[in-house]
Structure formats: C-alpha cells, structure tokens
Amino acid sequence: MGQSVTEESNEGVDGTVHKASDMQEFIFEVPLYQKTTLKNPQDFSRTLRNEANPFDAFCPHCNNESIFERSGPHYGGTHGNGRYDLNYKCRRNSDHSVLAFVLKSNDTFTKIGQFPSLADIAQKDAAPLVKQLSKTDRHEFSKAIGLAAHGVGIGSFVYLRRVFERLLDRRFELHKDQVDAEQYRRSKVVDKIDMLQDYLPKFLVEHKTIYGILSVGVHELSEEACRSAFPLMKESIEIILEEDLRLRKEEERRKALSTAINKLNADISASRTRK
C-alpha cells in the first residue's frame, strides 16, 4: 500500500511534520493527528478539492484489493484552508466507503478522523495470514498492527520482536536434537539463527538483521523512526511467518507420508512372510 511515511524535521505539534507521497498513502498509512505535507503540495491540494485520481488499495469491506475513487468532498473554510470530509468509494461495491476528515492549513494536512480506522483496515488486510497463526502469535502480531495504526512505533516493534523470538524458539524445540542445545541457549540471536539455518525460513536466514533492527528500535530509535520503519518490518515478518507456515505444513505432510509408507511396507512384508 503506497510508500512508507518518512520523517520530516519541520515544526509540528510533536516537533515533526510527516511527508506522504500521495493520497493513497495519506489515507491508508498516516495515523490520525499527524501533521503531514506532500512532495508536491499543490497537487495534493488539487486532489483534495476536485481532481482526485482513482487508486488501488485494500477494501476492508470486500476483504480484497479494489480501486477507490473519490465521491465529492464537503468543504468548509476560507482560501482553501479548513476541513475537508472525504468519501472514497470502492468500485467493487459503491456501498463500501472509506471516510477521512482532514484539516488543511496552507501546505499542511492533518487527518482528524477516519472510518474504518487504520487499525481495522490493517487487521483485515493481514487477516488471511493471522487466522493461521497460533493464539499467542495472532494476538501479538495483531497488537503490533493496531499500535502502529495509532501512531505507536516503539510498542509495535516490541510485539514484532516477540513474534520473531517465538518462531525461533518453536523451531529450536522441533530440531534441538540436531543442534547443541546448551550452546544454543547461551548464544546471541544472530548465532541462534546460524545454528538453525537449515530449519528456518530462507528469508529470515538471508535477512537475520531484521531482529537487530527491531531491537535497536525498541531500545534506541525514536517513535517517529519506528513508525516510519514499521511497514517494512511488518511485511518482512509476514513473509517469514508465511514461509514458516509452508515449512510446517510440508514437514507435517512428509511425516504423514513417511508413516503411511512405512506402514504399507510393513503390511506388504507381513503378507509376503505369511505366504
């Protein structure tokens, strides 16, 4: 969904003004009450008024990707400043809308309300994956998404890191006979990944720095830096979880097939012996 929101060192309510690339990013990624500018403010202003272009985005009502187009804003203010009530309709079903309420002040825009909320949109976008996770992973991955949608960056990193750690622990319990268990328990996470690399999702092994980024985010980065990096970290964890689910299903299938083959072979052997 659009490009990530990046930090901009201008004065705002919390000392920063965010920069968004387009309307899609502003509606679907920027949290409420974050002062925001666009790379080209005049284009953004024209889009708000009456020249919106349709864009692709996830529809939380259809639970599918769709095309959204604006259905005329209600505007109240002077000299282009004031409040805009924006209604974006889904082309799949015109009864499906995403509403946003925006305050414009010169070249700065602040979203003061939205329905469905960013959390609802993000949760439904991730629903196909989330429903396959364990109860704890489902809760904590959803918690990370919800916190990020409400502008809480550091807290969202905490929950993503916990999901990452739990995946490692799960893999270790399944394959602890193939590694030095005592050495594993004493090792740093990056070394644990090396020890388990044959049993982990390939993307995780190739990008083991993900855990370091999450840890730095928890202990050192600002809320703004974590908010900006969250979409990338979330998508990375999604890929790792999806690959882990595929690995687990493949392992279960192999185990079931192995059991069935061994049983069939034993039955055939017993039958031949009786003859």
C-alpha positions as CSV (number, residue, x, y, z in Angstrom):
1,M,0.0,0.0,0.0
2,G,1.8,3.1,-1.2
3,Q,5.3,4.1,0.1
4,S,6.3,4.4,3.7
5,V,5.9,7.7,5.5
6,T,9.2,9.3,6.2
7,E,10.3,11.7,8.9
8,E,10.5,15.4,8.1
9,S,12.2,17.8,10.5
10,N,9.7,20.7,10.5
11,E,7.8,22.1,13.4
12,G,4.5,20.3,14.3
13,V,2.5,19.5,17.4
14,D,5.1,16.8,18.4
15,G,8.1,18.5,16.7
16,T,7.8,16.8,13.4
17,V,5.8,17.0,10.2
18,H,5.4,13.9,8.2
19,K,5.8,13.7,4.4
20,A,3.5,11.5,2.3
21,S,3.9,10.7,-1.3
22,D,0.2,10.6,-2.4
23,M,-3.4,10.5,-1.3
24,Q,-3.4,6.7,-1.0
25,E,-0.5,6.8,1.5
26,F,-2.1,9.6,3.4
27,I,-5.5,7.8,3.8
28,F,-4.2,4.3,4.3
29,E,-0.9,4.8,6.3
30,V,-0.7,8.1,8.0
31,P,-2.0,8.0,11.6
32,L,-4.6,10.5,13.0
33,Y,-3.4,13.9,14.2
34,Q,0.0,13.7,12.4
35,K,0.7,16.9,10.5
36,T,1.6,15.9,7.0
37,T,3.0,17.5,3.9
38,L,3.2,16.1,0.3
39,K,6.2,16.1,-2.0
40,N,4.1,18.4,-4.3
41,P,1.6,20.3,-2.0
42,Q,-0.2,21.9,-4.9
43,D,-1.0,18.5,-6.4
44,F,-2.3,17.4,-3.0
45,S,-4.4,20.5,-2.7
46,R,-6.0,20.0,-6.1
47,T,-6.6,16.3,-5.3
48,L,-8.4,17.3,-2.1
49,R,-10.6,19.8,-3.9
50,N,-11.9,18.1,-7.0
51,E,-9.3,16.4,-9.2
52,A,-8.7,13.0,-7.4
53,N,-7.4,10.1,-9.4
54,P,-8.6,6.6,-8.6
55,F,-6.1,4.4,-6.7
56,D,-5.6,0.7,-5.8
57,A,-6.0,-0.2,-2.2
58,F,-7.3,-2.9,0.2
59,C,-11.1,-2.7,0.8
60,P,-11.8,-3.7,4.4
61,H,-15.4,-4.4,3.5
62,C,-14.7,-6.6,0.4
63,N,-11.7,-8.1,2.1
64,N,-9.9,-7.8,-1.2
65,E,-7.9,-5.4,-3.3
66,S,-10.0,-2.9,-5.1
67,I,-10.0,0.5,-6.8
68,F,-11.1,3.6,-4.9
69,E,-12.4,6.9,-6.3
70,R,-13.5,10.0,-4.5
71,S,-17.1,10.9,-4.3
72,G,-17.0,14.7,-4.0
73,P,-15.7,16.2,-0.7
74,H,-17.7,18.5,1.7
75,Y,-15.6,21.6,2.4
76,G,-15.8,24.4,4.9
77,G,-13.2,27.1,5.2
78,T,-11.6,30.1,3.6
79,H,-8.8,30.5,1.0
80,G,-8.6,26.7,0.6
81,N,-7.9,26.2,4.3
82,G,-10.4,24.4,6.6
83,R,-12.0,21.0,7.0
84,Y,-12.5,18.5,4.1
85,D,-14.8,15.5,4.6
86,L,-13.6,12.9,2.0
87,N,-15.5,9.9,0.9
88,Y,-13.7,7.2,-1.2
89,K,-15.9,4.6,-2.8
90,C,-14.9,1.1,-3.7
91,R,-15.6,0.2,-7.4
92,R,-16.5,-3.4,-6.5
93,N,-19.4,-2.1,-4.4
94,S,-20.4,1.5,-4.2
95,D,-21.9,1.0,-0.7
96,H,-18.3,0.4,0.5
97,S,-16.7,3.6,1.6
98,V,-13.5,4.8,3.4
99,L,-14.2,8.2,5.0
100,A,-11.5,10.7,6.1
101,F,-11.8,14.0,7.8
102,V,-8.9,16.4,7.0
103,L,-7.9,19.8,8.3
104,K,-5.9,21.8,5.7
105,S,-3.7,24.7,6.8
106,N,-1.7,26.1,3.9
107,D,0.6,23.2,2.8
108,T,0.0,21.1,5.9
109,F,-2.7,18.5,6.3
110,T,-3.9,16.7,9.4
111,K,-6.3,13.7,9.4
112,I,-8.6,14.2,12.4
113,G,-10.9,11.3,11.8
114,Q,-11.3,8.1,9.7
115,F,-13.7,5.2,9.2
116,P,-12.9,2.4,9.1
117,S,-9.9,3.0,11.3
118,L,-6.4,2.4,10.1
119,A,-6.2,-0.5,12.6
120,D,-9.4,-2.1,11.1
121,I,-8.0,-1.7,7.6
122,A,-4.6,-3.1,8.5
123,Q,-6.0,-6.0,10.5
124,K,-8.3,-7.1,7.7
125,D,-5.5,-6.8,5.2
126,A,-3.4,-9.2,7.2
127,A,-6.4,-11.5,8.1
128,P,-5.6,-14.4,5.8
129,L,-2.2,-14.9,7.5
130,V,-3.3,-14.0,11.0
131,K,-6.1,-16.6,11.2
132,Q,-3.5,-19.4,10.6
133,L,-1.2,-18.3,13.5
134,S,-1.2,-19.7,17.0
135,K,-3.4,-17.8,19.5
136,T,-0.4,-16.0,21.1
137,D,1.2,-15.1,17.7
138,R,-2.2,-14.0,16.4
139,H,-2.7,-11.7,19.4
140,E,0.7,-10.1,19.4
141,F,1.0,-9.7,15.6
142,S,-2.4,-8.0,15.6
143,K,-1.3,-5.9,18.6
144,A,1.7,-4.7,16.7
145,I,-0.5,-3.7,13.7
146,G,-3.0,-1.9,16.0
147,L,-0.4,0.1,17.9
148,A,1.3,1.2,14.6
149,A,-2.0,2.2,13.2
150,H,-2.5,4.5,16.2
151,G,1.0,6.0,15.8
152,V,2.8,3.9,18.5
153,G,6.1,3.0,16.8
154,I,8.3,1.6,19.6
155,G,5.5,-0.5,21.1
156,S,4.7,-2.1,17.7
157,F,8.4,-3.1,17.4
158,V,8.2,-4.8,20.8
159,Y,5.4,-7.1,19.6
160,L,7.0,-7.9,16.2
161,R,10.2,-8.8,18.0
162,R,8.3,-11.2,20.4
163,V,6.7,-12.9,17.3
164,F,10.2,-13.3,15.8
165,E,11.7,-14.8,19.0
166,R,8.8,-17.2,19.4
167,L,9.3,-18.5,15.9
168,L,13.0,-19.2,16.7
169,D,12.0,-21.0,20.0
170,R,9.5,-23.1,18.1
171,R,12.0,-24.2,15.5
172,F,14.6,-25.0,18.2
173,E,12.1,-27.3,20.1
174,L,11.4,-29.2,16.8
175,H,15.1,-29.6,15.9
176,K,17.0,-29.4,19.2
177,D,18.4,-32.9,18.6
178,Q,20.2,-31.6,15.5
179,V,22.0,-28.7,17.3
180,D,24.0,-28.3,20.5
181,A,21.1,-27.3,22.9
182,E,23.3,-25.9,25.6
183,Q,25.3,-23.8,23.2
184,Y,22.1,-22.6,21.5
185,R,20.7,-21.4,24.8
186,R,23.9,-19.4,25.6
187,S,24.1,-17.9,22.1
188,K,23.0,-14.5,20.8
189,V,20.0,-14.4,18.4
190,V,22.2,-14.0,15.3
191,D,24.2,-17.1,16.3
192,K,21.0,-19.0,17.0
193,I,19.8,-18.2,13.5
194,D,23.1,-19.6,12.1
195,M,22.7,-22.8,14.2
196,L,19.1,-23.3,13.0
197,Q,19.5,-22.1,9.4
198,D,18.7,-25.4,7.8
199,Y,15.3,-25.4,9.6
200,L,14.3,-21.7,9.3
201,P,12.5,-19.7,6.6
202,K,15.0,-18.8,4.0
203,F,14.0,-15.1,4.1
204,L,14.8,-15.0,7.8
205,V,18.2,-16.5,7.3
206,E,19.0,-14.2,4.4
207,H,17.9,-11.1,6.5
208,K,18.8,-12.0,10.0
209,T,19.5,-8.3,10.6
210,I,15.7,-7.9,11.0
211,Y,16.0,-8.9,14.6
212,G,18.8,-6.4,15.2
213,I,16.7,-3.6,13.6
214,L,13.7,-4.5,15.9
215,S,15.9,-4.5,18.9
216,V,17.5,-1.1,18.1
217,G,14.0,0.2,17.5
218,V,12.9,-0.9,21.0
219,H,16.0,0.5,22.8
220,E,17.3,3.4,20.7
221,L,15.1,4.7,17.9
222,S,12.5,7.4,18.2
223,E,8.8,6.9,17.9
224,E,8.9,8.6,14.5
225,A,11.7,6.4,13.2
226,C,9.9,3.2,14.3
227,R,6.6,4.4,12.8
228,S,8.4,5.1,9.5
229,A,10.1,1.7,9.5
230,F,7.0,-0.3,10.7
231,P,5.5,-1.1,7.2
232,L,8.9,-2.6,6.1
233,M,9.3,-4.6,9.3
234,K,5.7,-5.8,9.3
235,E,5.9,-7.1,5.7
236,S,9.2,-8.8,6.5
237,I,7.7,-10.6,9.5
238,E,4.7,-11.5,7.3
239,I,7.0,-13.2,4.7
240,I,8.8,-15.1,7.4
241,L,5.6,-16.3,9.0
242,E,4.1,-17.3,5.7
243,E,7.2,-19.3,4.8
244,D,7.3,-20.8,8.3
245,L,3.7,-22.0,7.8
246,R,4.6,-23.5,4.5
247,L,7.6,-25.3,6.0
248,R,5.4,-26.7,8.9
249,K,2.8,-27.9,6.5
250,E,5.4,-29.6,4.3
251,E,7.0,-31.2,7.4
252,E,3.6,-32.5,8.6
253,R,2.9,-33.8,5.1
254,R,6.2,-35.6,4.8
255,K,5.8,-37.1,8.3
256,A,2.3,-38.4,7.4
257,L,3.5,-39.8,4.1
258,S,6.5,-41.4,5.8
259,T,4.3,-43.0,8.4
260,A,1.9,-44.3,5.7
261,I,4.8,-45.6,3.5
262,N,6.4,-47.5,6.4
263,K,3.0,-49.0,7.4
264,L,2.3,-50.1,3.9
265,N,5.8,-51.6,3.6
266,A,5.3,-53.4,6.9
267,D,1.9,-54.7,5.8
268,I,3.4,-56.0,2.5
269,S,6.3,-57.6,4.2
270,A,4.0,-59.3,6.7
271,S,1.8,-60.5,3.9
272,R,4.7,-62.0,2.0
273,T,6.0,-63.7,5.1
274,R,2.7,-65.4,5.7
275,K,2.9,-66.8,2.2
